Amino acid sequence: MKWDAIGAEYVVESTGLFLTKEKAQAHIEAGAKYVVMSAPSKDDTPMFVCGVNEKTYVKINWFVLD
């Protein structure tokens, strides 16, 4: 999917096929600005849960979030 061609900035990864930073990078390379994983990652991608630890999120250079 060419995310930039359809104007998508955020992609919610819910297929379960792209659960590492390396694999989710394919969405970035296809034009998305950010990828949000809807399942726990299989690597060290940071996970933020509203009401639990969302205050620890600092927007620096995160493009892939869990």
Phi, psi and omega in degrees: 000133176267091185299323180293329180293332180255005176080017180282128176259320180249133176241128175264113181275106181234013178279337184084002182267343186237059187259024170231158177303318182300314181287321180294337178302336178300325177293320178296315180295336178273002174114353177289148177271329182219151174234129176246121179274135180265003178225160178301139180287164178258013177220207185266022176301130182294142180245131178237133181237122179301134181086353181243300185218020182297339180286346178276351179289126176234120182285098178249270179232033178279125175245339179237122181233151178253000000 
